[in-house]
Amino acid sequence: MHAHRPVIMATEHALSAGHYLASQVGYAVLEGGGNAVDAGVAAGMALGVVQSDLVNFAGVAPIIVRMAETGQVVSIDGLGTWPKALDPELFMREHGGTMPESILRTVMPAAPDAWLTALERFGTMTFAEVAEGALRLARDGYAADQWMCEYISGHEAGYRRWPQNAAIYLPGGRPPRPGDHFVQRDLGRTIQHMIDQERANGMRGRIAGIRAARDAFYRGDIAAAIADYHRDHGGLVTREDLASFKVRLEPTVVGRFRGLDVHCCGPWSQGPALAQTLALLDGLDLEGMGHNSLDYVHAFAGVLALAFADRERWVADPAFFDVPLPEMLAPDYLEARRALLDPARAFDGFAPPGDPLRGLATLDTPPSWSDGAGDTLTDAHDSRPRGSVEASVGDTSYVCVVDRDGNAFSATPSDVASESPVIPGFGFCPSSRGSQSRPDPRHPSGVAPGKRPRLTPNPALALRDGKPYLVFGTPGGDVQIQAMAQTLANIVCHGMDPQAAIEAPRFATYAYASSFAPFESNPGLLALEGRIPTAVHDGLRARGHDVESWPEWTRKAGAVCAIEVAESPRLLRAGADPRRGAYALGR
C-alpha cells in the first residue's frame, strides 16, 4: 500500500496528534524529559486551543493509560455528568422529546480534571510545565488552518447565537481564513490563572500544586463564573455540582482480535461497540476475502451494523443501567450474532439488536422509548427520518504517545463552541456533551441527574502478550470505531505499516441511530471513499446497500493517529492521517 507520508520510525519515543502544533507541544515535553503522560496531557490541552472548534478546553477527554512499571491498563472517563437540578422529564415535557441546542445541553466540564488527574497519578511534571504550550498558543495565537476555517464557516450561525462566541470565532465579524492570526486571550488568562494557583501552592510539592490548579477551576473563580452564568441564563450547573465533580478511573473493556487484547473505554462510551466489532470480525476470514474487496466491505459493514444495534439497546452509563458486558462478548453469543450475516444481502434498514442475557441472536421485544426525534420508537429497523451524513461527522481530535520506558497514553478530547455559550471572559464552553443523551429518561442512555451521556470519543490500546502493540484512535463521531477497526485490520490482517494503514481508503455505514441529537438515521446507507474500485460500489448496491460515493479523500472518514510498538528490536512506527491536519513525530 503506497502512502503519501513516510511512517515515522523511532527508537526513543513517538507521538501522533490531530494537529501539527499540538504534536510539536507534546514532542517538546518528551524531549525535555517528560514521560508519555506528561506529553499526552500537554498535547491534549494544546488541541483544546489549536482545535477549539472541535475540542473545548472544558469539554470531554477520555484517556487510556498503561504504565510499564505495573503493566496495568486504566481508563479515565473524562466525561461530565448531568447537573443535580435536572428534571428527567424536562426535555419530554417542555421540548417535545428533543434535545435543544442551548445551555441546557451542558454537563460537567470534565477535560480539565481528566488532564490533571492523569498528570497527578501517572505524570512527572507540574501543571505549569505541561500547560506552557497551550498557554502560549492561546495567548500569542497561531495561524488558522484550512480545516478549522472550514468548520467555523460551516457552523457560522451557531457561533452567532452568542456574542461572546462570535467575538472569538468570528473575529472582525467573519469566519477566519487560512493563515489568519487566531488568538484566544480569554482562554489564555484562564490557563494562566490555573498556573498561578499551582505556583502559589507549589511549596507543598508537585501533587499539591496540581490539586490547587484543579481547585482553581472547580472550586474557585472559574467555577463561580460558570455557575453564575448558568444561574443568569437558564442553565442548571451550580457551584455545588462543580465542587463535587470528579472524573472516574475505571477498568477497560477488552475485545479479542487476532491474538490481541484491545483495551477500549467502558459503556459510558461506545468502547464496547469497538470491542464487539473486533470480536465479531475475529471470526471472519478477512485475509482470504482480500482488502476492500466486495465481500470484505459487505461483511465488515454487516458486523458494524450488528455492533451498532447492540450499542443502541445495551450500552449506557453502567452506574444507571445494567450493561451485560460479559454476555455481549461471550463466544456463543458472538457466533449467534455472526450467523445473521448474509453474504449475499445487506440488512434491511437497521440490523436487529440481540439478546445477550439469553444468548439469542435477536431480541424478541422491541424497545418502546422515545427515539430522541420526538417520536416513539416501536420498530427497531427504520423509525427515524433520514439524516445528514455531514451532520454525523462529529467533532473531536486525538493524541497518542509511547515513551522511552514503554509507557503508553491514548486520549480523544472533544466538544465544540458552536452549540453552547462561551463563559464570558474565560474563553471556553462547559461541555455540551448532553447532546449524546436521549431526551427520554426511559432510554438506556436517557437523561438523569448525575448520569453520564453515552460518549462517542473512545481511545484504544492493543496489547500483544501483555505489552503495548498499537496505540490508536480518531475523531469522527459514529465513524470512530469504524475507522479504528479498519486501520487495525489493515495492520494485523494485511501487513501494512501504520501510515499506509491509515491512508488506505475507508468506508462507513450509517445504518444506525446517530449518537448525536436529533438522533437521525440513514437506514442501509454505506459510504465509500472514491479510491475503492467502482466495481465494489456497484456490487454493494446489488447486495442492497444504499451506496454513497465519497471523494477519494474525505475528513468524514475520520483522522486516525497510531503508534505501533515492536519489542525486538525496540522500534516505534507512528502514523497520522492526512485527511485532516494530524502529524506524527518521533526520535
KOLLO-484025 format. One record per residue (C-alpha): residue number from 0; residue in three letters; x, y, z. Coordinates in steps of 0.05 Angstrom, whole numbers, plus 5000, padded with zeros to 4 digits. Example, Ala and Ser with C-alpha at 12.3 -4.5 7.8 and 13.67 -1.06 7.14 Angstrom:
ATOM pos code    u    v    w
ATOM   0  ala 5246 4910 5156
ATOM   1  ser 5273 4979 5143
//
This chain:
ATOM pos code    u    v    w
ATOM   0  met 5000 5000 5000
ATOM   1  his 5031 5065 4977
ATOM   2  ala 5030 5122 5029
ATOM   3  his 5037 5196 5016
ATOM   4  arg 5075 5208 5081
ATOM   5  pro 5132 5167 5110
ATOM   6  val 5118 5124 5170
ATOM   7  ile 5154 5157 5229
ATOM   8  met 5205 5107 5257
ATOM   9  ala 5235 5118 5326
ATOM  10  thr 5274 5081 5379
ATOM  11  glu 5266 5132 5435
ATOM  12  his 5195 5159 5437
ATOM  13  ala 5138 5177 5389
ATOM  14  leu 5075 5219 5389
ATOM  15  ser 5018 5228 5340
ATOM  16  ala 4964 5281 5348
ATOM  17  gly 4906 5311 5309
ATOM  18  his 4941 5377 5297
ATOM  19  tyr 5014 5390 5279
ATOM  20  leu 5021 5446 5331
ATOM  21  ala 4996 5400 5387
ATOM  22  ser 5046 5347 5363
ATOM  23  gln 5102 5398 5370
ATOM  24  val 5079 5417 5440
ATOM  25  gly 5076 5345 5464
ATOM  26  tyr 5141 5326 5430
ATOM  27  ala 5178 5383 5464
ATOM  28  val 5155 5354 5531
ATOM  29  leu 5183 5286 5511
ATOM  30  glu 5249 5316 5490
ATOM  31  gly 5250 5355 5555
ATOM  32  gly 5248 5291 5596
ATOM  33  gly 5173 5283 5607
ATOM  34  asn 5140 5215 5603
ATOM  35  ala 5083 5194 5557
ATOM  36  val 5030 5221 5604
ATOM  37  asp 5064 5289 5611
ATOM  38  ala 5069 5294 5536
ATOM  39  gly 4999 5269 5523
ATOM  40  val 4969 5318 5572
ATOM  41  ala 5009 5375 5542
ATOM  42  ala 4988 5357 5471
ATOM  43  gly 4916 5345 5493
ATOM  44  met 4909 5414 5524
ATOM  45  ala 4942 5444 5462
ATOM  46  leu 4888 5411 5420
ATOM  47  gly 4838 5449 5462
ATOM  48  val 4870 5513 5436
ATOM  49  val 4890 5500 5364
ATOM  50  gln 4828 5458 5350
ATOM  51  ser 4780 5494 5397
ATOM  52  asp 4728 5490 5342
ATOM  53  leu 4729 5414 5354
ATOM  54  val 4760 5406 5423
ATOM  55  asn 4737 5450 5481
ATOM  56  phe 4785 5464 5538
ATOM  57  ala 4727 5449 5585
ATOM  58  gly 4697 5392 5544
ATOM  59  val 4709 5317 5548
ATOM  60  ala 4775 5279 5548
ATOM  61  pro 4771 5203 5556
ATOM  62  ile 4840 5173 5567
ATOM  63  ile 4872 5104 5569
ATOM  64  val 4940 5097 5603
ATOM  65  arg 4986 5037 5610
ATOM  66  met 5046 5046 5656
ATOM  67  ala 5104 5000 5641
ATOM  68  glu 5124 4993 5714
ATOM  69  thr 5059 4959 5735
ATOM  70  gly 5032 4935 5668
ATOM  71  gln 4963 4960 5690
ATOM  72  val 4916 4990 5638
ATOM  73  val 4867 5041 5665
ATOM  74  ser 4816 5088 5634
ATOM  75  ile 4799 5158 5658
ATOM  76  asp 4728 5172 5635
ATOM  77  gly 4740 5247 5624
ATOM  78  leu 4664 5255 5617
ATOM  79  gly 4617 5301 5654
ATOM  80  thr 4552 5284 5689
ATOM  81  trp 4484 5318 5684
ATOM  82  pro 4472 5372 5737
ATOM  83  lys 4436 5351 5800
ATOM  84  ala 4380 5400 5787
ATOM  85  leu 4359 5366 5722
ATOM  86  asp 4287 5344 5719
ATOM  87  pro 4290 5278 5679
ATOM  88  glu 4224 5295 5645
ATOM  89  leu 4246 5365 5624
ATOM  90  phe 4260 5350 5551
ATOM  91  met 4199 5306 5542
ATOM  92  arg 4153 5357 5575
ATOM  93  glu 4179 5424 5550
ATOM  94  his 4218 5408 5486
ATOM  95  gly 4175 5357 5451
ATOM  96  gly 4221 5298 5466
ATOM  97  thr 4281 5332 5431
ATOM  98  met 4348 5358 5456
ATOM  99  pro 4352 5433 5443
ATOM 100  glu 4416 5467 5422
ATOM 101  ser 4424 5511 5483
ATOM 102  ile 4456 5518 5551
ATOM 103  leu 4411 5462 5574
ATOM 104  arg 4458 5412 5539
ATOM 105  thr 4513 5428 5589
ATOM 106  val 4542 5372 5631
ATOM 107  met 4601 5380 5679
ATOM 108  pro 4665 5403 5645
ATOM 109  ala 4709 5342 5651
ATOM 110  ala 4772 5354 5609
ATOM 111  pro 4810 5397 5659
ATOM 112  asp 4800 5345 5714
ATOM 113  ala 4818 5288 5666
ATOM 114  trp 4884 5321 5646
ATOM 115  leu 4901 5339 5718
ATOM 116  thr 4883 5270 5744
ATOM 117  ala 4926 5236 5692
ATOM 118  leu 4983 5284 5708
ATOM 119  glu 4977 5274 5783
ATOM 120  arg 4971 5198 5781
ATOM 121  phe 5018 5180 5724
ATOM 122  gly 5058 5241 5704
ATOM 123  thr 5124 5270 5729
ATOM 124  met 5117 5344 5713
ATOM 125  thr 5079 5404 5741
ATOM 126  phe 5016 5433 5710
ATOM 127  ala 5055 5496 5690
ATOM 128  glu 5107 5454 5653
ATOM 129  val 5056 5416 5612
ATOM 130  ala 5008 5475 5602
ATOM 131  glu 5061 5523 5576
ATOM 132  gly 5050 5504 5503
ATOM 133  ala 4974 5512 5507
ATOM 134  leu 4982 5578 5544
ATOM 135  arg 5029 5606 5492
ATOM 136  leu 4985 5585 5433
ATOM 137  ala 4923 5616 5466
ATOM 138  arg 4956 5680 5489
ATOM 139  asp 5000 5693 5429
ATOM 140  gly 4959 5660 5375
ATOM 141  tyr 4975 5617 5315
ATOM 142  ala 4959 5613 5241
ATOM 143  ala 4889 5585 5229
ATOM 144  asp 4890 5522 5185
ATOM 145  gln 4843 5504 5129
ATOM 146  trp 4804 5452 5169
ATOM 147  met 4789 5500 5226
ATOM 148  cys 4767 5554 5177
ATOM 149  glu 4721 5506 5140
ATOM 150  tyr 4689 5482 5204
ATOM 151  ile 4677 5552 5232
ATOM 152  ser 4649 5576 5166
ATOM 153  gly 4602 5516 5162
ATOM 154  his 4577 5530 5233
ATOM 155  glu 4576 5606 5230
ATOM 156  ala 4503 5611 5250
ATOM 157  gly 4518 5572 5314
ATOM 158  tyr 4573 5619 5335
ATOM 159  arg 4529 5680 5322
ATOM 160  arg 4477 5657 5373
ATOM 161  trp 4521 5683 5429
ATOM 162  pro 4560 5748 5423
ATOM 163  gln 4618 5722 5465
ATOM 164  asn 4625 5662 5418
ATOM 165  ala 4623 5706 5357
ATOM 166  ala 4676 5753 5386
ATOM 167  ile 4726 5694 5389
ATOM 168  tyr 4708 5652 5328
ATOM 169  leu 4684 5707 5280
ATOM 170  pro 4738 5760 5291
ATOM 171  gly 4722 5822 5252
ATOM 172  gly 4652 5795 5241
ATOM 173  arg 4671 5738 5195
ATOM 174  pro 4700 5667 5198
ATOM 175  pro 4776 5665 5197
ATOM 176  arg 4812 5649 5132
ATOM 177  pro 4871 5602 5127
ATOM 178  gly 4933 5636 5152
ATOM 179  asp 4896 5688 5194
ATOM 180  his 4927 5700 5262
ATOM 181  phe 4878 5668 5312
ATOM 182  val 4883 5690 5385
ATOM 183  gln 4844 5667 5447
ATOM 184  arg 4866 5715 5501
ATOM 185  asp 4810 5699 5550
ATOM 186  leu 4827 5625 5547
ATOM 187  gly 4900 5643 5557
ATOM 188  arg 4881 5681 5621
ATOM 189  thr 4842 5621 5646
ATOM 190  ile 4902 5575 5637
ATOM 191  gln 4948 5627 5668
ATOM 192  his 4902 5633 5729
ATOM 193  met 4907 5557 5740
ATOM 194  ile 4983 5561 5733
ATOM 195  asp 4986 5619 5783
ATOM 196  gln 4945 5579 5834
ATOM 197  glu 4991 5520 5825
ATOM 198  arg 5053 5563 5837
ATOM 199  ala 5022 5595 5898
ATOM 200  asn 5016 5525 5928
ATOM 201  gly 5078 5494 5897
ATOM 202  met 5119 5497 5961
ATOM 203  arg 5078 5438 5986
ATOM 204  gly 5101 5395 5927
ATOM 205  arg 5080 5375 5856
ATOM 206  ile 5016 5340 5876
ATOM 207  ala 4992 5397 5919
ATOM 208  gly 5005 5446 5863
ATOM 209  ile 4966 5404 5813
ATOM 210  arg 4907 5399 5861
ATOM 211  ala 4909 5475 5871
ATOM 212  ala 4904 5484 5795
ATOM 213  arg 4844 5437 5796
ATOM 214  asp 4811 5475 5853
ATOM 215  ala 4821 5540 5814
ATOM 216  phe 4776 5511 5760
ATOM 217  tyr 4725 5471 5800
ATOM 218  arg 4721 5510 5866
ATOM 219  gly 4748 5579 5854
ATOM 220  asp 4735 5639 5809
ATOM 221  ile 4727 5598 5746
ATOM 222  ala 4673 5554 5777
ATOM 223  ala 4638 5615 5804
ATOM 224  ala 4636 5646 5735
ATOM 225  ile 4607 5582 5704
ATOM 226  ala 4553 5575 5757
ATOM 227  asp 4535 5649 5757
ATOM 228  tyr 4527 5649 5681
ATOM 229  his 4482 5587 5685
ATOM 230  arg 4440 5618 5740
ATOM 231  asp 4430 5682 5700
ATOM 232  his 4416 5648 5632
ATOM 233  gly 4370 5590 5649
ATOM 234  gly 4424 5537 5658
ATOM 235  leu 4427 5483 5711
ATOM 236  val 4500 5479 5732
ATOM 237  thr 4514 5501 5804
ATOM 238  arg 4576 5513 5845
ATOM 239  glu 4559 5451 5885
ATOM 240  asp 4557 5410 5821
ATOM 241  leu 4626 5434 5801
ATOM 242  ala 4657 5426 5871
ATOM 243  ser 4633 5355 5877
ATOM 244  phe 4651 5332 5807
ATOM 245  lys 4708 5282 5796
ATOM 246  val 4727 5241 5736
ATOM 247  arg 4728 5165 5747
ATOM 248  leu 4784 5115 5738
ATOM 249  glu 4752 5051 5713
ATOM 250  pro 4771 4984 5682
ATOM 251  thr 4774 4980 5607
ATOM 252  val 4732 4934 5563
ATOM 253  val 4774 4883 5525
ATOM 254  gly 4759 4857 5456
ATOM 255  arg 4799 4799 5426
ATOM 256  phe 4824 4804 5355
ATOM 257  arg 4877 4760 5322
ATOM 258  gly 4911 4746 5388
ATOM 259  leu 4910 4818 5412
ATOM 260  asp 4876 4845 5474
ATOM 261  val 4845 4910 5451
ATOM 262  his 4830 4955 5511
ATOM 263  cys 4770 5000 5499
ATOM 264  cys 4733 5050 5542
ATOM 265  gly 4674 5029 5584
ATOM 266  pro 4599 5031 5569
ATOM 267  trp 4595 5105 5585
ATOM 268  ser 4624 5108 5514
ATOM 269  gln 4618 5068 5450
ATOM 270  gly 4680 5030 5470
ATOM 271  pro 4641 4965 5479
ATOM 272  ala 4617 4970 5407
ATOM 273  leu 4690 4973 5384
ATOM 274  ala 4706 4912 5427
ATOM 275  gln 4646 4874 5400
ATOM 276  thr 4662 4894 5328
ATOM 277  leu 4732 4867 5333
ATOM 278  ala 4709 4803 5367
ATOM 279  leu 4658 4792 5312
ATOM 280  leu 4709 4806 5258
ATOM 281  asp 4757 4757 5291
ATOM 282  gly 4712 4700 5266
ATOM 283  leu 4715 4722 5193
ATOM 284  asp 4768 4706 5141
ATOM 285  leu 4786 4779 5127
ATOM 286  glu 4853 4758 5097
ATOM 287  gly 4822 4710 5049
ATOM 288  met 4769 4759 5026
ATOM 289  gly 4821 4809 5002
ATOM 290  his 4829 4880 5026
ATOM 291  asn 4769 4925 5009
ATOM 292  ser 4740 4873 4962
ATOM 293  leu 4665 4868 4952
ATOM 294  asp 4659 4811 5002
ATOM 295  tyr 4705 4846 5052
ATOM 296  val 4668 4912 5053
ATOM 297  his 4600 4877 5055
ATOM 298  ala 4619 4832 5113
ATOM 299  phe 4654 4888 5151
ATOM 300  ala 4593 4934 5144
ATOM 301  gly 4548 4878 5168
ATOM 302  val 4589 4867 5230
ATOM 303  leu 4588 4942 5245
ATOM 304  ala 4512 4943 5237
ATOM 305  leu 4506 4887 5288
ATOM 306  ala 4551 4922 5338
ATOM 307  phe 4513 4988 5330
ATOM 308  ala 4447 4953 5341
ATOM 309  asp 4472 4925 5407
ATOM 310  arg 4502 4993 5425
ATOM 311  glu 4434 5026 5419
ATOM 312  arg 4399 4974 5462
ATOM 313  trp 4451 4954 5514
ATOM 314  val 4506 5007 5522
ATOM 315  ala 4497 5064 5573
ATOM 316  asp 4526 5092 5637
ATOM 317  pro 4535 5029 5680
ATOM 318  ala 4521 5068 5743
ATOM 319  phe 4449 5075 5719
ATOM 320  phe 4438 5016 5671
ATOM 321  asp 4456 4942 5679
ATOM 322  val 4501 4933 5618
ATOM 323  pro 4512 4858 5602
ATOM 324  leu 4584 4866 5580
ATOM 325  pro 4608 4794 5592
ATOM 326  glu 4548 4767 5556
ATOM 327  met 4557 4815 5497
ATOM 328  leu 4628 4788 5487
ATOM 329  ala 4614 4715 5501
ATOM 330  pro 4636 4669 5444
ATOM 331  asp 4569 4634 5437
ATOM 332  tyr 4531 4700 5433
ATOM 333  leu 4581 4728 5383
ATOM 334  glu 4574 4666 5340
ATOM 335  ala 4498 4672 5341
ATOM 336  arg 4502 4744 5320
ATOM 337  arg 4553 4729 5266
ATOM 338  ala 4505 4677 5237
ATOM 339  leu 4457 4734 5220
ATOM 340  leu 4505 4759 5167
ATOM 341  asp 4480 4743 5096
ATOM 342  pro 4539 4741 5047
ATOM 343  ala 4492 4759 4990
ATOM 344  arg 4447 4812 5022
ATOM 345  ala 4452 4873 5067
ATOM 346  phe 4407 4882 5127
ATOM 347  asp 4340 4913 5111
ATOM 348  gly 4347 4981 5146
ATOM 349  phe 4376 4971 5215
ATOM 350  ala 4406 4906 5239
ATOM 351  pro 4365 4877 5297
ATOM 352  pro 4392 4882 5368
ATOM 353  gly 4409 4816 5402
ATOM 354  asp 4391 4787 5469
ATOM 355  pro 4458 4774 5503
ATOM 356  leu 4424 4758 5570
ATOM 357  arg 4393 4696 5539
ATOM 358  gly 4448 4686 5487
ATOM 359  leu 4399 4696 5430
ATOM 360  ala 4417 4728 5363
ATOM 361  thr 4356 4774 5363
ATOM 362  leu 4314 4809 5415
ATOM 363  asp 4241 4788 5417
ATOM 364  thr 4212 4852 5447
ATOM 365  pro 4224 4918 5411
ATOM 366  pro 4241 4979 5453
ATOM 367  ser 4185 5028 5469
ATOM 368  trp 4221 5092 5489
ATOM 369  ser 4224 5157 5450
ATOM 370  asp 4276 5159 5396
ATOM 371  gly 4300 5230 5411
ATOM 372  ala 4270 5259 5348
ATOM 373  gly 4203 5270 5381
ATOM 374  asp 4171 5203 5363
ATOM 375  thr 4160 5138 5400
ATOM 376  leu 4206 5082 5375
ATOM 377  thr 4166 5019 5364
ATOM 378  asp 4203 4989 5304
ATOM 379  ala 4277 4979 5314
ATOM 380  his 4291 4976 5240
ATOM 381  asp 4272 5042 5209
ATOM 382  ser 4236 5093 5252
ATOM 383  arg 4275 5159 5246
ATOM 384  pro 4277 5209 5189
ATOM 385  arg 4336 5203 5142
ATOM 386  gly 4391 5249 5168
ATOM 387  ser 4451 5286 5140
ATOM 388  val 4517 5248 5135
ATOM 389  glu 4553 5314 5140
ATOM 390  ala 4519 5327 5207
ATOM 391  ser 4542 5259 5231
ATOM 392  val 4616 5273 5221
ATOM 393  gly 4622 5296 5293
ATOM 394  asp 4675 5336 5328
ATOM 395  thr 4737 5312 5364
ATOM 396  ser 4812 5302 5360
ATOM 397  tyr 4862 5251 5385
ATOM 398  val 4932 5242 5414
ATOM 399  cys 4974 5181 5429
ATOM 400  val 5044 5175 5459
ATOM 401  val 5094 5120 5474
ATOM 402  asp 5156 5140 5513
ATOM 403  arg 5226 5111 5523
ATOM 404  asp 5203 5069 5582
ATOM 405  gly 5145 5037 5546
ATOM 406  asn 5090 5078 5579
ATOM 407  ala 5031 5088 5532
ATOM 408  phe 4979 5144 5530
ATOM 409  ser 4916 5147 5487
ATOM 410  ala 4864 5204 5491
ATOM 411  thr 4805 5230 5450
ATOM 412  pro 4788 5301 5473
ATOM 413  ser 4726 5335 5444
ATOM 414  asp 4668 5385 5446
ATOM 415  val 4652 5447 5405
ATOM 416  ala 4637 5520 5416
ATOM 417  ser 4581 5526 5365
ATOM 418  glu 4526 5491 5406
ATOM 419  ser 4534 5524 5474
ATOM 420  pro 4553 5593 5501
ATOM 421  val 4625 5612 5519
ATOM 422  ile 4632 5635 5591
ATOM 423  pro 4646 5709 5581
ATOM 424  gly 4717 5729 5598
ATOM 425  phe 4741 5657 5605
ATOM 426  gly 4744 5633 5533
ATOM 427  phe 4713 5564 5538
ATOM 428  cys 4645 5528 5536
ATOM 429  pro 4629 5479 5591
ATOM 430  ser 4616 5412 5558
ATOM 431  ser 4555 5409 5513
ATOM 432  arg 4561 5333 5511
ATOM 433  gly 4489 5327 5536
ATOM 434  ser 4475 5324 5462
ATOM 435  gln 4491 5250 5466
ATOM 436  ser 4439 5234 5519
ATOM 437  arg 4369 5215 5497
ATOM 438  pro 4315 5263 5520
ATOM 439  asp 4271 5205 5543
ATOM 440  pro 4295 5182 5612
ATOM 441  arg 4268 5112 5597
ATOM 442  his 4320 5101 5542
ATOM 443  pro 4383 5065 5568
ATOM 444  ser 4422 5129 5551
ATOM 445  gly 4366 5175 5574
ATOM 446  val 4378 5236 5617
ATOM 447  ala 4382 5234 5693
ATOM 448  pro 4415 5276 5747
ATOM 449  gly 4487 5253 5757
ATOM 450  lys 4486 5208 5695
ATOM 451  arg 4538 5207 5640
ATOM 452  pro 4517 5212 5566
ATOM 453  arg 4540 5155 5522
ATOM 454  leu 4602 5185 5491
ATOM 455  thr 4628 5173 5421
ATOM 456  pro 4701 5190 5435
ATOM 457  asn 4737 5126 5454
ATOM 458  pro 4813 5119 5453
ATOM 459  ala 4842 5048 5448
ATOM 460  leu 4904 5009 5464
ATOM 461  ala 4920 4940 5436
ATOM 462  leu 4967 4893 5475
ATOM 463  arg 5003 4832 5449
ATOM 464  asp 5026 4783 5503
ATOM 465  gly 5011 4837 5555
ATOM 466  lys 5055 4891 5523
ATOM 467  pro 5034 4951 5480
ATOM 468  tyr 5026 4934 5407
ATOM 469  leu 4984 4991 5379
ATOM 470  val 4960 5057 5410
ATOM 471  phe 4906 5086 5365
ATOM 472  gly 4844 5129 5358
ATOM 473  thr 4809 5181 5316
ATOM 474  pro 4756 5235 5313
ATOM 475  gly 4693 5224 5272
ATOM 476  gly 4633 5212 5318
ATOM 477  asp 4599 5147 5299
ATOM 478  val 4653 5135 5246
ATOM 479  gln 4706 5129 5300
ATOM 480  ile 4701 5055 5315
ATOM 481  gln 4694 5041 5241
ATOM 482  ala 4758 5077 5222
ATOM 483  met 4794 5047 5282
ATOM 484  ala 4773 4975 5266
ATOM 485  gln 4793 4983 5192
ATOM 486  thr 4861 5012 5210
ATOM 487  leu 4875 4956 5259
ATOM 488  ala 4854 4903 5208
ATOM 489  asn 4898 4937 5156
ATOM 490  ile 4959 4928 5201
ATOM 491  val 4944 4860 5230
ATOM 492  cys 4910 4824 5173
ATOM 493  his 4941 4858 5113
ATOM 494  gly 5012 4873 5135
ATOM 495  met 5010 4949 5126
ATOM 496  asp 5053 4996 5167
ATOM 497  pro 5013 5047 5208
ATOM 498  gln 5018 5104 5158
ATOM 499  ala 4996 5060 5099
ATOM 500  ala 4941 5030 5142
ATOM 501  ile 4916 5099 5160
ATOM 502  glu 4918 5125 5088
ATOM 503  ala 4883 5064 5058
ATOM 504  pro 4813 5081 5031
ATOM 505  arg 4758 5073 5082
ATOM 506  phe 4683 5062 5084
ATOM 507  ala 4629 5075 5136
ATOM 508  thr 4559 5050 5148
ATOM 509  tyr 4505 5097 5173
ATOM 510  ala 4453 5043 5185
ATOM 511  tyr 4441 5060 5259
ATOM 512  ala 4411 5115 5302
ATOM 513  ser 4461 5172 5305
ATOM 514  ser 4493 5185 5373
ATOM 515  phe 4481 5260 5365
ATOM 516  ala 4416 5299 5374
ATOM 517  pro 4370 5299 5336
ATOM 518  phe 4389 5224 5330
ATOM 519  glu 4373 5217 5257
ATOM 520  ser 4388 5154 5217
ATOM 521  asn 4405 5133 5147
ATOM 522  pro 4379 5061 5141
ATOM 523  gly 4421 5020 5093
ATOM 524  leu 4469 5076 5076
ATOM 525  leu 4541 5056 5063
ATOM 526  ala 4592 5109 5042
ATOM 527  leu 4659 5092 5009
ATOM 528  glu 4718 5134 4991
ATOM 529  gly 4727 5141 4916
ATOM 530  arg 4793 5102 4915
ATOM 531  ile 4754 5038 4928
ATOM 532  pro 4741 5008 4858
ATOM 533  thr 4676 5026 4823
ATOM 534  ala 4661 4952 4816
ATOM 535  val 4658 4946 4892
ATOM 536  his 4609 5005 4895
ATOM 537  asp 4565 4973 4843
ATOM 538  gly 4568 4904 4875
ATOM 539  leu 4548 4932 4942
ATOM 540  arg 4487 4966 4911
ATOM 541  ala 4468 4899 4881
ATOM 542  arg 4470 4869 4951
ATOM 543  gly 4421 4920 4978
ATOM 544  his 4466 4975 5005
ATOM 545  asp 4447 5047 4994
ATOM 546  val 4516 5067 4969
ATOM 547  glu 4543 5138 4972
ATOM 548  ser 4609 5151 4937
ATOM 549  trp 4654 5198 4976
ATOM 550  pro 4712 5236 4944
ATOM 551  glu 4778 5199 4941
ATOM 552  trp 4798 5230 5008
ATOM 553  thr 4748 5258 5059
ATOM 554  arg 4750 5282 5131
ATOM 555  lys 4684 5245 5140
ATOM 556  ala 4724 5180 5143
ATOM 557  gly 4760 5202 5207
ATOM 558  ala 4831 5223 5222
ATOM 559  val 4867 5164 5253
ATOM 560  cys 4932 5170 5292
ATOM 561  ala 4970 5108 5314
ATOM 562  ile 5036 5084 5342
ATOM 563  glu 5058 5011 5332
ATOM 564  val 5107 4982 5382
ATOM 565  ala 5156 4927 5363
ATOM 566  glu 5194 4899 5423
ATOM 567  ser 5251 4861 5390
ATOM 568  pro 5288 4902 5369
ATOM 569  arg 5252 4961 5400
ATOM 570  leu 5221 5003 5345
ATOM 571  leu 5163 5052 5345
ATOM 572  arg 5126 5064 5280
ATOM 573  ala 5078 5123 5281
ATOM 574  gly 5027 5148 5230
ATOM 575  ala 4980 5207 5224
ATOM 576  asp 4920 5218 5178
ATOM 577  pro 4928 5267 5120
ATOM 578  arg 4851 5272 5116
ATOM 579  arg 4859 5327 5169
ATOM 580  gly 4917 5364 5200
ATOM 581  ala 4945 5306 5241
ATOM 582  tyr 5020 5296 5248
ATOM 583  ala 5067 5245 5279
ATOM 584  leu 5137 5257 5308
ATOM 585  gly 5189 5212 5338
ATOM 586  arg 5263 5200 5352
//
